[in-house]
Amino acid sequence: MDEKIEEYKELRQEIRTLLSRQHNIKNFAYVITLGVFGAITTVKELYLISLLSAFLIGLLWLSELRRIMAVFRLSTYIEIFIEEDVANLRYETLSRQNNFSKGLLSKLLRLINNSDILILFVFHSTYGVVRCYNNNINLAIILTILFGLIFIILGYYSYRVAMKGENSEKENWLKVKDNLLA
């Protein structure tokens, strides 16, 4: 019993750490954006900086989605493997039983909360492609296709995380539990 409570405390601390990283990721994306704005007046080939920043923002977007999935993974593990066995621990279970957290509105709010990185990605990639268009139209077309594909892939992954991520992790842990009991 004490081992379960210790494990619970450690996993809740890990969740808090992951949640606090959201601010670091978003702040870094804002710093990149401010850096591009600061370079507008001094750098001649600004489209290169803007395109590089778009790739960095895309990586931050992916990192944010993976962070969210890690929180889902830990919280569903706590719910399935710890809270069922320890009577006074019910944080994850109760938070999922809340009707608001189950609803479409909650999922849409999660998606909107994480859309600022998406907006920055669109800004950086669009600005870089438009500036590139003046120098090399063929490269601009290739970059438009590339950034369009990145946007579609990350947008679809964002949708999946927001709409199905938590349930997917819960199903995975339930399969693990069934396999352990078999």
C-alpha positions in Angstrom: 0.0 0.0 0.0 2.8 2.4 0.9 4.5 1.6 -2.4 1.4 2.5 -4.3 1.1 5.8 -2.5 4.8 6.6 -3.2 4.4 5.7 -6.8 1.3 7.9 -7.0 3.2 10.9 -5.5 6.0 10.4 -7.9 3.7 10.2 -11.0 1.7 13.2 -9.9 4.9 15.2 -9.5 5.9 14.0 -13.0 2.6 15.2 -14.4 3.1 18.6 -12.7 6.5 18.8 -14.2 5.1 18.0 -17.7 2.4 20.6 -17.3 4.9 23.3 -16.3 6.9 22.6 -19.4 4.0 23.9 -21.5 4.9 27.5 -20.6 8.6 26.9 -21.5 7.7 25.6 -24.9 5.3 28.4 -25.6 7.7 31.1 -24.3 10.4 29.7 -26.6 8.1 29.9 -29.6 7.3 33.6 -28.6 11.0 34.3 -28.3 11.7 32.9 -31.8 8.9 35.1 -33.1 10.3 38.2 -31.4 13.7 37.3 -32.8 12.3 37.2 -36.4 10.5 40.6 -35.8 13.8 42.0 -34.5 15.7 40.8 -37.5 13.3 42.3 -40.0 15.2 45.6 -40.3 18.7 44.2 -40.2 18.8 41.0 -42.1 18.7 41.0 -45.9 17.8 37.3 -46.4 15.1 37.3 -43.8 13.2 34.5 -45.5 15.9 32.0 -44.5 15.5 33.0 -40.8 11.8 32.9 -41.1 11.8 29.4 -42.7 14.2 28.1 -40.1 12.0 29.5 -37.4 9.0 27.8 -39.0 10.8 24.5 -38.7 11.7 25.2 -35.1 8.1 26.1 -34.3 6.9 22.9 -36.0 9.3 20.9 -33.8 7.9 22.8 -30.7 4.4 22.0 -31.8 5.3 18.3 -32.1 7.0 18.5 -28.7 3.9 20.0 -27.2 1.7 17.3 -28.5 4.1 14.6 -27.2 4.0 16.3 -23.8 0.2 16.2 -23.7 0.2 12.5 -24.6 2.7 11.9 -21.8 0.4 13.5 -19.3 -2.5 11.4 -20.6 -0.3 8.3 -20.4 0.7 9.0 -16.8 -2.8 10.0 -15.6 -4.5 7.0 -17.1 -1.8 4.7 -15.6 -2.6 6.3 -12.2 -6.3 5.8 -12.7 -6.0 2.1 -13.7 -3.1 0.8 -11.7 -3.1 2.9 -8.5 -6.4 4.5 -7.8 -8.4 1.3 -8.2 -6.3 -0.3 -5.4 -6.0 2.7 -2.9 -9.3 3.9 -1.5 -8.5 7.5 -0.8 -6.8 8.3 -4.1 -9.3 9.3 -6.7 -8.0 12.5 -8.4 -7.7 11.1 -11.9 -10.8 9.0 -11.6 -12.9 11.9 -10.4 -11.5 14.4 -13.0 -12.6 12.0 -15.8 -16.1 11.5 -14.3 -16.7 15.2 -14.5 -19.2 15.7 -17.3 -17.4 18.8 -18.5 -14.1 17.0 -19.0 -15.9 14.3 -21.1 -17.7 16.8 -23.4 -16.8 18.1 -26.8 -16.5 21.6 -25.4 -13.7 20.5 -23.1 -11.8 18.8 -26.0 -12.3 21.9 -28.2 -11.0 24.1 -25.4 -7.9 21.9 -25.2 -7.4 22.2 -28.9 -7.8 26.0 -28.8 -5.4 26.2 -25.8 -2.7 24.6 -27.9 -3.5 26.6 -31.1 -1.1 29.5 -30.4 1.9 27.4 -31.5 -0.1 26.4 -34.6 -0.8 30.1 -35.4 2.9 30.9 -35.0 3.8 28.0 -37.3 1.4 29.4 -40.0 2.8 32.9 -39.5 6.5 31.9 -39.8 6.0 29.5 -42.7 3.7 31.9 -44.6 6.1 34.9 -44.0 9.1 32.9 -45.1 7.4 31.6 -48.2 6.1 35.0 -49.2 9.6 36.5 -48.8 11.2 33.6 -50.6 8.7 34.1 -53.5 10.4 37.4 -54.4 13.8 35.6 -54.7 13.1 32.1 -56.1 9.6 31.2 -57.2 10.4 27.5 -57.6 11.8 27.2 -54.0 8.7 29.1 -52.8 6.4 26.5 -54.5 8.4 23.6 -53.0 8.3 25.2 -49.5 4.6 25.9 -49.8 4.0 22.2 -50.5 6.4 21.1 -47.7 4.9 23.5 -45.0 1.4 22.5 -46.2 2.2 18.8 -45.6 3.8 19.6 -42.2 0.7 21.6 -41.3 -1.7 18.8 -42.4 0.3 16.1 -40.5 0.7 18.1 -37.3 -2.9 19.4 -37.5 -4.3 15.9 -37.8 -2.1 14.7 -34.9 -3.3 17.7 -32.9 -6.9 16.7 -33.6 -6.2 13.1 -32.6 -4.5 14.1 -29.4 -7.3 16.5 -28.5 -10.2 14.2 -29.4 -8.9 10.7 -28.7 -5.6 10.9 -26.9 -6.8 10.3 -23.4 -9.2 7.4 -24.4 -6.5 5.9 -26.5 -4.0 5.8 -23.6 -6.7 4.4 -21.3 -7.5 1.6 -23.7 -3.8 0.8 -24.0 -3.4 0.5 -20.2 -6.5 -1.6 -19.9 -5.0 -4.0 -22.4 -1.8 -4.1 -20.4 -3.7 -4.8 -17.2 -5.7 -7.6 -18.9 -2.5 -9.1 -20.2 -0.9 -9.0 -16.7 -4.0 -10.6 -15.2 -4.2 -13.4 -17.8 
